[in-house]
Structures are given as C-alpha cells and as structure tokens.
Amino acid sequence: MTLGEKISILRKKNNLSQLELAKEIGVSREYECNDITPTVDRAKKMALRVKEIPLLSEKDMDKILSIVDAFIRDTKAKQSFGLAK
C-alpha cells in the first residue's frame, strides 16, 4: 500500500475531503496522488492532526470548516483576478 493510499484511507475514515485535509495541515493534495513524497516532518504533522480530529467538538469543526471555506473563497477570487500564484 502506498503512502497516498494510507492517507486516503485515514482521511476518509475522518470524513474529510482532500482539500479540507490539505488546508487543515498545510500540505498539498498531491500527497494522496503519490505525485510527491512528504518529508518525515510533514508526515508526522499529518498523522498527528488526523488522529486528533475526532477530539474536536462539533462547534470547533464548524469553525474549521468556515475558515477553510474562507480560504477557498479568497483563492477563487484571487484566481479570477489573476492574483493567485
């Protein structure tokens, strides 16, 4: 099993989309596609955060999703004006 497959299984187990997980832990969705290999440090950060997500309250999860939605909205706006990198 590849690292990407393991990440996918854990992400789905925690009911997260690829984008939600990527934004939550500050990584690229490409990890799941096996396009790149994360550093050991990134892999540790990913594992710790995914493991702790179920500990959050429903209110905290709603806050996180609101923040993620704001980042997505801002990124789309920047892209539409040609400002995104």
Residue, then its C-alpha position, 0 to 999 in steps of 0.5 A: m500500500t502506498l503512502g497516498e493510499k494510507i492517507s486516503i484511507l485515514r482521511k476518509k475514515n475522518n470524513l474529510s475531503q482532500l482539500e479540507l485535509a490539505k488546508e487543515i495541515g498545510v500540505s498539498r493534495e498531491y500527497e494522496c496522488n503519490d505525485i510527491t513524497p512528504t518529508v518525515d516532518r510533514a508526515k508526522k504533522m499529518a498523522l498527528r492532526v488526523k488522529e486528533i480530529p475526532l477530539l474536536s467538538e462539533k462547534d470547533m469543526d464548524k469553525i474549521l470548516s468556515i475558515v477553510d471555506a474562507f480560504i477557498r473563497d479568497t483563492k477563487a477570487k484571487q484566481s479570477f483576478g489573476l492574483a493567485k500564484 
